[in-house]
Amino acid sequence: MLVALVATPRIRRLVKETMGGLPRQFWWLWVSTLVNKLGAFVVTFLSFYLTADRGYPASYAGLVASLFGLGSAISALGAGVLADRIGRRPTLVAAQLGTALSTAVLGFVNGPVAIAAVVFLVGLCNNATRPATSAIIADLVPAEDRVRAYSLNYWAINIGFGLSAAVAGLIATQGYLTLFLLDALSTLVCAVVIFLKIPETRPAQPPATAQGAAGPAVGLGTVFRDGPFMTVVGLNLLLALIFQQSSTTLPVAMGGAGLSATQYGLVIGLNGVLIVVLQIPLTRWMEGRSRTGLLIASCLLAGWGFGLGALAGSAAWLFALSVAVWTVGEVLNAPTMMGLVAELAPTHARGRYQGVYSLSWSLASFIGPGVGGVVLQYAGPGVLWSVCGVCGTVAALGHVALGRRTRRAGARAVAEAAVTEAAVIEVAAPGMAAPGAAPAPAGGKAPAGA
């Protein structure tokens, strides 16, 4: 049925319009992301592995997931700085190699302390890929196409995630070690693709004669003092705390209701499947619509989509309905938010800005599992899912108040980026395309710096 739907002329035209006009290097990044997520089993099934297979309590599973988040939080800032200093490509490849090694080791370690320590390392390496990947997209893709590019990259993530989650539940019945090793292998393949096919994209620093036009250097302190941007980060943290429950407390709650790992895999796999189906049509629908309105709607759908879990009990189909609702919110939110972050970031500080934005997700993965696990264990699932609804509402109200400020700040950042890139082009080589400029026609040169 899905194949027949995709085969219709209208859908084919929609796909062609959405995917056309992006640089070749972007598509290699897209392929590497897809390969990586096809084998991304460990994070999704970590809580189930610790509680159902190893017999640890929900509180320990939450603690370990929080350590994963702590590692992610530390690497978010460090990887953002490295992406700006030594380059996107070496940062990304090193992070993927570290993730592959630590994931494989996790499948063999025993004991609560050893497991917790290795999970921390997995989080440290795994999240170091985010700032570099987001910065590469911002470097390669013109501003007017970035939301579409981020949307397509997110589409790749969820094609892989949807397939891997559904299959992983079946593989887990034969033993979890296979999941760990397949995850490590897919990450290694991803690192090879990046190394071979994606050159460095970091914008070249303009010579001294252009320093005045390019603007002052941007450090982490500058990022943290950027009021509109940090408000965006804070609101995203609130939303990320909600989404974090999908891979931590949701499997524990479903397991406590008598549902199996296979049922959880199918339910959570629906998230990826729906994103695969909805991402392209919704991306086209989002074009030209109010960014603030999209963010408000996404927060409400995410919060109260999880809130539906309070009604689920032991009914797998109600959990599936909950996933369907918050998935629509996710589809609306992810590319819109990533495009906003890229717009607010100065050209030569994209890694740092993406790192601080990634920090909101990392802090959520550190705080969310522990708090969610405690609420689930002592107050019950009804309270947990209701709190998610309240958090989504608060985030939506925050975007109501923030909308005008981010529009002004975004317009200023885009103008500054144009000045910076123009200075680099003029001094380096007349006629040379700058990173983030429109790609050359088919058969021409790739964007400069790529």
C-alpha positions as CSV (number, residue, x, y, z in Angstrom):
1,M,0.0,0.0,0.0
2,L,2.8,2.4,0.9
3,V,4.7,1.5,-2.3
4,A,1.6,2.2,-4.3
5,L,1.1,5.6,-2.6
6,V,4.7,6.6,-3.3
7,A,4.3,5.5,-6.9
8,T,1.5,8.0,-7.6
9,P,2.6,11.0,-9.9
10,R,1.6,13.6,-7.3
11,I,3.7,12.0,-4.6
12,R,6.6,11.5,-7.0
13,R,6.5,15.2,-7.9
14,L,6.3,16.2,-4.3
15,V,9.4,14.1,-3.4
16,K,11.3,15.5,-6.4
17,E,10.5,19.1,-5.4
18,T,11.4,18.5,-1.8
19,M,14.7,16.7,-2.5
20,G,16.0,18.7,-5.5
21,G,18.6,21.4,-5.6
22,L,20.8,20.3,-2.6
23,P,24.6,19.8,-2.8
24,R,26.0,16.4,-3.5
25,Q,28.0,16.4,-0.2
26,F,24.7,16.8,1.7
27,W,23.4,13.6,0.2
28,W,26.5,11.7,1.3
29,L,25.9,13.0,4.8
30,W,22.3,11.8,4.4
31,V,23.4,8.3,3.4
32,S,25.8,8.0,6.3
33,T,23.1,9.1,8.7
34,L,20.7,6.5,7.3
35,V,23.2,3.7,7.6
36,N,24.0,4.7,11.2
37,K,20.4,4.9,12.3
38,L,19.6,1.5,10.6
39,G,21.7,0.0,13.4
40,A,20.9,2.4,16.2
41,F,19.5,-0.2,18.7
42,V,21.3,0.5,22.0
43,V,19.9,3.8,23.1
44,T,16.3,2.8,22.2
45,F,16.4,-0.5,24.1
46,L,18.8,0.4,26.9
47,S,16.1,0.7,29.6
48,F,14.4,-2.5,28.5
49,Y,17.8,-4.3,28.5
50,L,18.6,-3.2,32.0
51,T,15.2,-3.9,33.5
52,A,13.9,-6.9,31.6
53,D,17.2,-8.7,30.7
54,R,19.5,-7.7,33.5
55,G,16.8,-7.4,36.2
56,Y,17.8,-3.9,37.5
57,P,15.0,-1.7,38.9
58,A,13.5,1.3,37.1
59,S,15.5,3.7,39.3
60,Y,18.8,2.2,38.2
61,A,17.7,2.3,34.5
62,G,16.9,5.9,35.0
63,L,20.3,6.6,36.6
64,V,22.2,4.9,33.8
65,A,20.2,6.8,31.2
66,S,21.1,10.0,33.1
67,L,24.8,9.1,32.9
68,F,24.4,8.7,29.2
69,G,22.9,12.2,29.2
70,L,25.8,13.6,31.4
71,G,28.3,12.3,28.8
72,S,26.2,13.9,26.1
73,A,26.1,17.2,27.9
74,I,29.9,17.3,28.3
75,S,30.5,16.4,24.7
76,A,28.0,18.9,23.3
77,L,30.1,21.9,24.2
78,G,33.5,20.3,23.6
79,A,32.5,18.9,20.2
80,G,31.0,22.3,19.2
81,V,34.3,24.1,19.9
82,L,36.3,21.3,18.1
83,A,34.1,21.6,15.1
84,D,34.9,25.3,14.8
85,R,38.6,24.9,15.7
86,I,39.9,21.7,14.0
87,G,37.0,21.1,11.6
88,R,33.7,19.4,11.2
89,R,35.1,16.2,9.5
90,P,37.8,15.1,12.0
91,T,35.4,15.9,14.9
92,L,32.6,13.8,13.3
93,V,34.8,10.8,12.3
94,A,36.5,10.7,15.7
95,A,33.2,10.8,17.5
96,Q,31.8,7.9,15.4
97,L,34.8,5.7,15.9
98,G,34.6,6.3,19.7
99,T,30.9,5.5,19.6
100,A,31.4,2.2,17.7
101,L,34.1,1.1,20.1
102,S,32.3,1.9,23.3
103,T,29.0,0.4,22.1
104,A,30.7,-2.9,21.3
105,V,32.3,-2.9,24.8
106,L,29.0,-2.3,26.4
107,G,27.7,-5.6,25.1
108,F,30.3,-7.5,27.1
109,V,30.6,-5.6,30.4
110,N,28.9,-6.9,33.6
111,G,28.1,-5.3,37.0
112,P,26.2,-2.1,37.7
113,V,29.3,0.1,38.0
114,A,31.0,-1.1,34.8
115,I,27.7,-0.8,32.8
116,A,27.2,2.7,34.1
117,A,30.7,3.8,33.2
118,V,30.6,2.5,29.7
119,V,27.2,4.0,29.1
120,F,28.7,7.3,30.1
121,L,31.4,6.9,27.4
122,V,28.8,5.9,24.8
123,G,26.9,9.2,25.6
124,L,30.2,11.2,25.5
125,C,31.1,9.9,22.0
126,N,27.6,9.6,20.5
127,N,26.5,13.2,21.1
128,A,29.8,14.6,19.8
129,T,28.4,13.9,16.3
130,R,25.5,16.4,16.6
131,P,27.2,19.8,16.4
132,A,29.5,18.8,13.6
133,T,26.7,17.3,11.5
134,S,24.4,20.3,12.0
135,A,27.3,22.7,11.2
136,I,28.1,20.8,8.0
137,I,24.5,21.2,6.8
138,A,24.6,24.9,7.6
139,D,27.9,25.3,5.8
140,L,26.8,23.5,2.6
141,V,23.1,24.6,2.3
142,P,21.9,28.1,1.5
143,A,19.8,29.7,4.2
144,E,16.6,29.5,2.3
145,D,17.0,25.7,1.9
146,R,18.2,24.8,5.4
147,V,14.9,23.9,7.0
148,R,14.3,21.6,4.0
149,A,17.8,20.1,4.4
150,Y,17.4,19.6,8.2
151,S,14.0,18.0,7.5
152,L,15.4,15.6,5.0
153,N,18.3,14.7,7.4
154,Y,15.7,14.1,10.1
155,W,13.8,12.0,7.6
156,A,16.9,9.8,7.2
157,I,17.3,9.4,10.9
158,N,13.7,8.2,11.2
159,I,13.8,5.9,8.2
160,G,16.6,4.1,10.0
161,F,15.1,4.4,13.4
162,G,11.7,3.1,12.4
163,L,13.1,0.0,10.7
164,S,15.7,-0.6,13.4
165,A,13.2,-0.3,16.3
166,A,10.8,-2.8,14.8
167,V,13.5,-5.3,13.9
168,A,15.5,-4.8,17.2
169,G,12.6,-6.1,19.3
170,L,12.7,-9.4,17.4
171,I,16.5,-9.6,17.5
172,A,16.4,-8.9,21.3
173,T,14.5,-12.2,21.8
174,Q,17.7,-14.0,20.7
175,G,20.0,-12.0,22.9
176,Y,21.0,-8.4,23.3
177,L,24.7,-8.8,22.4
178,T,23.8,-9.0,18.7
179,L,22.1,-5.6,19.1
180,F,25.2,-4.0,20.5
181,L,27.5,-5.4,17.9
182,L,25.2,-4.4,15.0
183,D,24.9,-0.9,16.4
184,A,28.7,-0.6,16.6
185,L,29.1,-1.9,13.0
186,S,26.7,0.5,11.5
187,T,28.4,3.4,13.3
188,L,31.8,2.3,11.9
189,V,30.4,2.1,8.4
190,C,29.0,5.7,8.9
191,A,32.5,6.9,9.9
192,V,34.0,5.4,6.8
193,V,31.5,7.1,4.5
194,I,32.2,10.4,6.1
195,F,35.9,10.0,5.8
196,L,35.8,9.0,2.2
197,K,33.0,11.2,0.8
198,I,32.6,14.4,2.8
199,P,35.5,16.9,2.7
200,E,36.0,19.6,5.3
201,T,33.3,22.3,5.1
202,R,34.4,24.7,7.9
203,P,34.4,28.3,6.5
204,A,37.9,29.7,6.1
205,Q,38.8,32.5,8.4
206,P,39.2,35.7,6.3
207,P,42.6,37.3,6.3
208,A,43.5,40.2,8.6
209,T,42.4,42.8,6.0
210,A,38.8,41.5,6.2
211,Q,38.6,41.1,10.0
212,G,36.6,44.3,10.4
213,A,34.0,43.1,7.9
214,A,33.9,39.6,9.3
215,G,33.2,40.7,12.9
216,P,34.8,39.7,16.2
217,A,35.6,36.1,17.2
218,V,32.8,34.3,19.0
219,G,33.6,32.2,22.1
220,L,31.3,30.1,24.3
221,G,30.8,33.1,26.6
222,T,29.4,35.1,23.7
223,V,26.9,32.2,23.0
224,F,25.7,32.0,26.6
225,R,25.2,35.8,26.6
226,D,23.0,35.7,23.5
227,G,19.6,36.2,25.1
228,P,17.2,35.2,22.3
229,F,19.3,32.2,21.4
230,M,19.5,31.0,25.0
231,T,15.8,31.4,25.4
232,V,15.4,29.1,22.4
233,V,17.7,26.6,24.1
234,G,15.7,26.8,27.3
235,L,12.4,26.1,25.6
236,N,13.9,23.3,23.6
237,L,15.2,21.8,26.9
238,L,11.7,21.7,28.2
239,L,10.4,20.0,25.1
240,A,13.4,17.6,25.0
241,L,12.6,16.5,28.6
242,I,9.2,15.3,27.2
243,F,10.7,13.5,24.1
244,Q,13.3,11.8,26.4
245,Q,10.6,9.7,28.0
246,S,10.1,7.8,24.7
247,S,13.2,5.7,25.2
248,T,13.4,5.7,29.0
249,T,10.2,5.7,31.0
250,L,7.9,4.6,28.2
251,P,9.4,1.2,27.7
252,V,9.5,0.7,31.5
253,A,5.8,1.8,31.8
254,M,4.8,-0.5,29.0
255,G,6.8,-3.4,30.5
256,G,5.1,-2.7,33.9
257,A,1.7,-2.9,32.2
258,G,2.5,-6.4,30.9
259,L,3.6,-5.5,27.4
260,S,6.6,-7.2,25.8
261,A,9.8,-5.9,24.2
262,T,8.4,-6.8,20.8
263,Q,5.3,-4.8,21.4
264,Y,7.3,-1.8,22.6
265,G,9.5,-2.1,19.5
266,L,6.5,-2.0,17.2
267,V,4.8,0.9,19.1
268,I,7.9,3.1,19.2
269,G,8.8,2.0,15.6
270,L,5.5,3.7,14.6
271,N,7.3,7.0,15.4
272,G,9.9,6.4,12.7
273,V,7.4,5.0,10.2
274,L,5.1,8.0,10.5
275,I,8.0,10.4,10.1
276,V,9.0,8.6,7.0
277,V,5.5,9.0,5.6
278,L,4.7,12.5,6.9
279,Q,8.1,14.3,6.7
280,I,8.1,15.2,3.0
281,P,4.4,16.3,2.7
282,L,4.5,18.2,6.0
283,T,7.8,19.9,5.0
284,R,6.1,21.2,1.9
285,W,3.1,22.3,3.9
286,M,5.3,24.1,6.4
287,E,6.8,26.3,3.7
288,G,5.7,29.9,4.1
289,R,3.9,29.4,7.4
290,S,4.6,31.2,10.6
291,R,7.6,29.7,12.3
292,T,6.2,30.7,15.7
293,G,2.9,29.1,15.0
294,L,4.6,25.9,13.9
295,L,6.6,25.8,17.2
296,I,3.6,26.5,19.3
297,A,1.6,23.7,17.6
298,S,4.5,21.3,17.9
299,C,4.9,21.8,21.6
300,L,1.2,21.3,22.3
301,L,1.1,18.1,20.1
302,A,4.2,16.7,21.8
303,G,3.1,17.5,25.3
304,W,-0.4,16.2,25.1
305,G,0.5,13.4,22.8
306,F,2.6,12.0,25.6
307,G,-0.3,13.0,28.0
308,L,-2.5,10.4,26.2
309,G,-0.4,7.7,27.8
310,A,-2.3,8.4,31.0
311,L,-5.3,6.7,29.4
312,A,-3.4,3.8,27.9
313,G,-3.3,1.3,30.8
314,S,-2.2,-2.0,29.2
315,A,-3.7,-1.2,25.8
316,A,-0.9,-1.2,23.2
317,W,-3.1,0.6,20.6
318,L,-3.6,3.5,23.0
319,F,0.2,3.8,23.4
320,A,0.4,3.7,19.6
321,L,-2.1,6.5,19.4
322,S,-0.1,8.5,21.8
323,V,3.0,8.0,19.7
324,A,1.2,9.1,16.6
325,V,0.1,12.4,18.1
326,W,3.5,13.4,19.5
327,T,5.2,12.3,16.3
328,V,3.3,15.0,14.4
329,G,4.6,17.5,16.9
330,E,8.1,16.1,16.4
331,V,7.9,16.4,12.6
332,L,6.8,20.1,12.9
333,N,9.4,21.0,15.6
334,A,12.7,19.4,14.6
335,P,13.5,21.0,11.2
336,T,11.9,24.3,12.3
337,M,14.0,24.5,15.4
338,M,17.2,23.5,13.7
339,G,16.7,26.0,10.9
340,L,16.1,28.7,13.6
341,V,19.4,27.8,15.4
342,A,21.4,27.9,12.1
343,E,19.9,31.3,11.3
344,L,20.8,32.7,14.8
345,A,24.4,31.4,14.6
346,P,27.2,33.6,13.3
347,T,29.1,31.9,10.4
348,H,32.3,31.2,12.2
349,A,30.6,30.0,15.4
350,R,28.2,27.5,13.9
351,G,29.8,24.6,15.8
352,R,29.6,26.4,19.1
353,Y,26.0,27.5,18.6
354,Q,25.0,24.0,17.5
355,G,26.9,22.5,20.5
356,V,25.0,24.7,23.0
357,Y,21.7,23.8,21.3
358,S,22.7,20.2,21.5
359,L,23.4,20.8,25.2
360,S,19.7,21.2,25.7
361,W,19.1,17.6,24.4
362,S,22.0,16.3,26.5
363,L,20.8,17.9,29.7
364,A,17.3,16.5,29.0
365,S,18.8,13.0,28.6
366,F,20.7,13.6,31.9
367,I,17.8,15.0,33.9
368,G,14.8,13.4,32.2
369,P,15.4,9.7,32.8
370,G,16.2,10.1,36.5
371,V,13.3,12.4,37.2
372,G,10.9,10.4,35.0
373,G,12.0,7.2,36.6
374,V,11.4,8.5,40.1
375,V,8.0,9.9,39.1
376,L,7.0,6.7,37.4
377,Q,8.1,4.5,40.3
378,Y,6.5,6.6,43.1
379,A,3.7,8.5,41.5
380,G,2.7,6.3,38.7
381,P,2.4,6.6,34.9
382,G,-0.8,8.8,35.0
383,V,1.1,11.6,36.8
384,L,4.2,11.3,34.6
385,W,2.2,11.6,31.3
386,S,0.1,14.5,32.7
387,V,3.3,16.4,33.7
388,C,4.5,15.9,30.0
389,G,1.3,17.7,28.9
390,V,1.9,20.6,31.3
391,C,5.5,20.9,30.1
392,G,4.4,21.1,26.4
393,T,1.9,23.8,27.3
394,V,4.5,25.9,29.1
395,A,6.9,25.5,26.1
396,A,4.2,26.6,23.7
397,L,3.5,29.7,25.8
398,G,7.2,30.5,25.8
399,H,7.3,30.5,22.0
400,V,4.3,32.9,22.0
401,A,6.4,35.4,23.9
402,L,9.6,34.7,22.1
403,G,8.5,34.9,18.4
404,R,9.1,38.6,17.7
405,R,12.6,38.5,19.4
406,T,13.8,35.6,17.4
407,R,12.6,37.1,14.1
408,R,14.6,40.3,14.8
409,A,17.7,38.4,16.0
410,G,17.5,36.0,13.0
411,A,17.4,38.8,10.5
412,R,20.4,40.4,12.1
413,A,22.4,37.2,12.1
414,V,21.6,36.4,8.4
415,A,22.8,39.9,7.4
416,E,26.0,39.5,9.4
417,A,26.6,36.1,7.8
418,A,26.2,37.5,4.3
419,V,28.8,40.2,5.1
420,T,31.3,37.6,6.5
421,E,31.0,35.3,3.5
422,A,31.3,38.1,1.1
423,A,34.5,39.2,2.7
424,V,35.9,35.7,2.5
425,I,35.0,35.4,-1.2
426,E,36.5,38.8,-2.1
427,V,39.8,38.3,-0.4
428,A,40.3,34.6,-1.1
429,A,39.4,34.4,-4.8
430,P,37.0,36.4,-6.9
431,G,34.0,34.4,-8.0
432,M,34.6,31.5,-5.5
433,A,31.5,30.2,-3.9
434,A,31.4,30.4,-0.1
435,P,30.2,27.6,2.2
436,G,26.5,27.9,2.5
437,A,26.2,29.7,-0.8
438,A,24.1,28.3,-3.6
439,P,25.7,25.2,-5.2
440,A,27.1,25.4,-8.6
441,P,25.1,24.0,-11.5
442,A,25.2,20.3,-12.2
443,G,28.6,19.3,-13.3
444,G,30.2,22.4,-11.8
445,K,32.4,22.8,-8.8
446,A,31.2,22.0,-5.3
447,P,30.7,24.8,-2.8
448,A,34.0,26.2,-1.5
449,G,35.3,24.6,1.6
450,A,33.5,21.3,0.8
